[in-house]
Amino acid sequence: MAIKLSTQVAAWLHSQVVAGAGFEQIQPVLSRQGFNEVEVRQIYNAVLRDPDGFKAGFSRVTAGQPQVAHRLSGSLLEAATDEAGAGATTGQPPFLPSAAIPVDIGHGIACDHGEARIAFRCERPHVVLFENVLTHEECDALVAEAVPRLRRAAVVDSEHGGDVIDERRTSELVHMPRGGSPLLSRIDARIARITGVPVERGEPLQVMRYGVGAQYKPHFDYFQLDRPGQAGHLARGGQRVSSLVVYLNDVEAGGETTFPRSGLSVAPRKGSAVYFAYTDAQSRVDPLSFHAGAPVLRGEKWIATRWMREREFV
């Protein structure tokens, strides 16, 4: 794919990216130039991948040739999985998720209901397990609100936009709008307090039920640039930056949240939540965030999931 930029815009973009400008600083400027969300990400990624090659392309343009075409990749820019060698081989900054939970926050976060405690954390992939995110009474009340509206869960339709039923995800769910009830308003504010991501950047809470055998096969939560249906999703708030999965009940067996590429596995425990962040300020994504909801072996699993975006979700 080739997109034409004026030499002035190309030179400005190169200087900004080399100076360390994040995607959120670049996106509105290129959008005003008429580029859509996917195109902006492809252009930005091209400079981040190969700043010298990008500069060489527009530097050769003469006064009589004001446009420069740069061949762009349709794929996401993934962070290197070998962190030790990443800087030496790519010249890119180390991967630091923009929605990471800071180390200096301590082992607990004071909330309206008490303290949400950090049980463990892993820096790459960036995974943090919180205890006491919701009280047992709040878990039960959220399930009660969800039960009358449950339906078969869908996944993002990467080809056409919207959602589609898929065998990768065999749960039932309901979308709970932000601020849809006093309970939801309280949960919204608490999630923002714990994660540091403002309420307005969160997608509606999804409450899901998994029966015996139900699962969510390994997948990424972030959007792929090379799928035509993703443009509409990106336009509603940019890339997803992190996910929070709150466990609403104890599961007899199975139902873990697993990260196959790093060997992590988190068992459901009522009121606790696993948080993982996978997008940085340069809009690079972490392939180590590949994860799954393991099949339920006995009993059932109830969870509430929130996905967070780069910008306000609309």
URRA-V114952 format. One record per pair of residues at least 4 apart in sequence whose ideal C-beta (glycine too) atoms are under 8 Angstrom apart, sorted by the first residue. I is the first residue (numbers start at 1). J is the second residue. Records with the same first field share a line. If there is no record, write none. Layout:
I->J ; J
//
This chain:
1->42 ; 71 ; 72 ; 73 ; 74
2->69 ; 70 ; 71 ; 72
3->35 ; 39 ; 42 ; 43 ; 69 ; 70 ; 72
4->67 ; 68 ; 69
5->9 ; 10 ; 13 ; 43 ; 58 ; 67 ; 68 ; 70
6->10 ; 66 ; 67 ; 68
7->11 ; 58 ; 61 ; 66 ; 67 ; 68
8->12
9->13 ; 30 ; 33
10->14 ; 54 ; 57 ; 58 ; 68 ; 70
11->15 ; 58
12->16 ; 29
13->17 ; 26 ; 30 ; 43 ; 44 ; 47
14->18 ; 47 ; 51 ; 54 ; 55 ; 58
15->19
16->21 ; 25 ; 26
17->21 ; 26 ; 44 ; 47 ; 48 ; 51
18->51
20->93
21->25 ; 26
22->26 ; 98 ; 281 ; 282
23->27 ; 41 ; 44 ; 281 ; 282 ; 283 ; 310
24->28 ; 238 ; 281 ; 310 ; 311
25->29
26->30 ; 40 ; 44
27->31 ; 37 ; 40 ; 44 ; 238
28->32
29->33
30->35 ; 39 ; 40 ; 43 ; 44
31->35 ; 36 ; 37 ; 40
35->39 ; 40 ; 43
36->40 ; 231 ; 235
37->41 ; 231 ; 234 ; 235 ; 238
38->42 ; 225 ; 230 ; 231 ; 234
39->43
40->44
41->45 ; 225 ; 234 ; 239 ; 283
42->46 ; 72 ; 73 ; 74 ; 225
43->47 ; 70 ; 72
44->48 ; 282 ; 283
45->49 ; 72 ; 73 ; 76 ; 77 ; 225 ; 283
46->50 ; 54 ; 70 ; 72 ; 73
47->51 ; 54
48->77 ; 92 ; 282 ; 284
49->73 ; 77 ; 90
50->54
51->55 ; 91
52->56
53->57
54->58 ; 70
55->59
56->60
57->61 ; 68 ; 69 ; 70
58->68 ; 70
61->65 ; 66 ; 67 ; 68
74->225 ; 226
75->224 ; 225 ; 226
76->222 ; 224 ; 225 ; 226 ; 284 ; 285
77->282 ; 283 ; 284 ; 285
78->284 ; 285 ; 286 ; 287
79->86 ; 95 ; 280 ; 284 ; 285 ; 286 ; 287
80->85 ; 86 ; 89 ; 90 ; 92 ; 95
81->261 ; 287 ; 288
82->86
83->94 ; 95 ; 124
85->89
86->90 ; 92 ; 94 ; 95
87->91 ; 92 ; 93 ; 94
92->282 ; 284
93->282
95->124 ; 280 ; 284 ; 286
96->100 ; 280 ; 281
97->126 ; 241 ; 242 ; 277 ; 278 ; 279 ; 280 ; 286
98->241 ; 277 ; 279 ; 280 ; 281 ; 310
99->195 ; 196 ; 197 ; 241 ; 242 ; 277 ; 279 ; 308
100->126 ; 277
101->105 ; 118 ; 121 ; 126 ; 128 ; 195 ; 196 ; 275 ; 277
102->196
103->121
105->109 ; 118
106->118
107->117 ; 118
108->115 ; 116 ; 117 ; 118
109->115 ; 116 ; 118 ; 130 ; 193 ; 194
110->114 ; 115
111->115 ; 116 ; 190 ; 193 ; 194
112->186 ; 189 ; 190 ; 193
113->132 ; 134 ; 135 ; 138 ; 190
114->132
115->132
116->130 ; 131 ; 132 ; 133 ; 190 ; 194
117->130 ; 131 ; 132
118->128 ; 129 ; 130 ; 131
119->129 ; 130 ; 131 ; 272
120->128 ; 129
121->127 ; 128 ; 129
122->126 ; 127 ; 128 ; 262 ; 264
124->262 ; 286 ; 288
125->259 ; 261 ; 262 ; 264 ; 276 ; 278 ; 286 ; 288 ; 289
126->276 ; 277 ; 278 ; 286 ; 289
127->259 ; 264 ; 266 ; 274 ; 275 ; 276
128->274 ; 275 ; 276
129->266 ; 272 ; 273 ; 274 ; 275
130->194 ; 272 ; 273 ; 274 ; 275
131->269 ; 271 ; 272
132->271 ; 272
133->190 ; 191 ; 194 ; 246 ; 271 ; 272 ; 273
134->138 ; 139 ; 142 ; 187 ; 190 ; 246 ; 248 ; 271 ; 273
135->139 ; 271
136->140 ; 270 ; 271
137->141
138->142 ; 183 ; 186 ; 187 ; 271
139->143 ; 246 ; 248 ; 249 ; 270 ; 271 ; 302
140->144 ; 248
141->145 ; 183
142->146 ; 176 ; 183 ; 187 ; 207 ; 248 ; 304
143->147 ; 207 ; 248 ; 249 ; 302
145->176 ; 181 ; 183 ; 184 ; 207
146->150 ; 174 ; 176 ; 207 ; 209
149->174
150->172 ; 173 ; 174 ; 209
151->172 ; 173 ; 174
152->165 ; 172 ; 173
153->165 ; 169 ; 170 ; 171 ; 172 ; 173 ; 206 ; 208
154->163 ; 164 ; 165 ; 166 ; 169
155->163 ; 164 ; 165 ; 166 ; 168 ; 169 ; 219
156->163 ; 164 ; 223 ; 229 ; 230 ; 233
157->161 ; 162 ; 163 ; 164 ; 229
158->224 ; 227 ; 228 ; 229 ; 230
159->227 ; 228 ; 229
160->164 ; 228 ; 229
161->228 ; 229 ; 230 ; 231 ; 232 ; 233
162->229 ; 232
168->216 ; 217 ; 219
169->215 ; 216 ; 217
170->210 ; 213 ; 214 ; 215 ; 216
171->208 ; 209 ; 210 ; 214 ; 215 ; 216 ; 293
172->208 ; 209
173->206 ; 207 ; 208 ; 209
174->206 ; 207
175->204 ; 205 ; 206
176->180 ; 184 ; 204 ; 205 ; 206 ; 207 ; 304
177->184 ; 204
178->184 ; 188 ; 199 ; 200 ; 202 ; 204 ; 205
179->184 ; 185 ; 188
180->184 ; 185
181->185
182->186
183->187
184->188 ; 205
185->189
186->190
187->191 ; 205 ; 304
188->192 ; 199 ; 202 ; 205
189->193 ; 199
190->194
191->195 ; 197 ; 199 ; 202 ; 244 ; 306
192->196 ; 197 ; 198 ; 199 ; 202
194->244 ; 273 ; 275
195->242 ; 244 ; 275 ; 308
197->201 ; 202 ; 241 ; 242 ; 308
198->202
200->312 ; 313
201->237 ; 308 ; 309 ; 310 ; 311 ; 312 ; 313
202->306 ; 307 ; 308 ; 309 ; 313
203->237 ; 306 ; 307 ; 308 ; 309 ; 313
205->304 ; 305 ; 306
206->304 ; 305 ; 306
207->248 ; 302 ; 303 ; 304
208->302 ; 303 ; 304 ; 305
209->214 ; 300 ; 301 ; 302
210->214 ; 215 ; 255 ; 293 ; 296 ; 300 ; 301 ; 302 ; 303
211->296 ; 300
212->296 ; 297 ; 298 ; 299 ; 300
213->295 ; 296
214->295 ; 296 ; 301
215->292 ; 293 ; 294 ; 295 ; 296
216->292 ; 293
217->292
218->258 ; 260 ; 290 ; 291 ; 292
219->290 ; 291 ; 292
220->224 ; 278 ; 285 ; 287 ; 289 ; 290 ; 291
221->240 ; 243 ; 278 ; 289 ; 291 ; 307
222->239 ; 240 ; 278 ; 279 ; 285 ; 289
223->227 ; 230 ; 233 ; 234 ; 239 ; 240
224->230
225->230
229->233
230->234
231->235
232->236
234->238 ; 239
236->309 ; 313 ; 314
237->309 ; 310 ; 311 ; 312 ; 313 ; 314
238->309 ; 310 ; 311
239->279 ; 283 ; 285 ; 309 ; 310
240->278 ; 279 ; 307 ; 308 ; 309 ; 310
241->277 ; 278 ; 279 ; 308 ; 309 ; 310
242->275 ; 276 ; 277 ; 278 ; 279 ; 307 ; 308
243->275 ; 276 ; 278 ; 305 ; 306 ; 307 ; 308
244->273 ; 274 ; 275 ; 305 ; 306 ; 308
245->257 ; 273 ; 274 ; 275 ; 303 ; 304 ; 305
246->271 ; 272 ; 273 ; 303 ; 304 ; 305
247->251 ; 268 ; 269 ; 270 ; 271 ; 272 ; 273 ; 301 ; 302 ; 303
248->270 ; 302 ; 303 ; 304
249->268 ; 270 ; 300 ; 301 ; 302
250->268 ; 269 ; 270
251->255 ; 267 ; 268 ; 296 ; 298 ; 299 ; 300 ; 301
252->297 ; 298 ; 299
253->296 ; 297 ; 298 ; 299
254->294 ; 295 ; 296 ; 297 ; 298 ; 301
255->267 ; 268 ; 293 ; 294 ; 295 ; 296 ; 297 ; 301
256->265 ; 266 ; 267 ; 268 ; 293 ; 294
257->265 ; 266 ; 268 ; 274 ; 291 ; 292 ; 293 ; 294
258->264 ; 265 ; 266 ; 291 ; 292 ; 293 ; 294
259->263 ; 264 ; 265 ; 276 ; 288 ; 289 ; 290 ; 291
260->290 ; 291 ; 292
261->287 ; 288 ; 290
262->288
265->294
266->274
268->272 ; 301 ; 303
276->289 ; 291
278->285 ; 286 ; 289
279->283 ; 284 ; 285 ; 286 ; 310
280->284
283->310
285->289
293->301 ; 303
296->300 ; 301
309->313
//
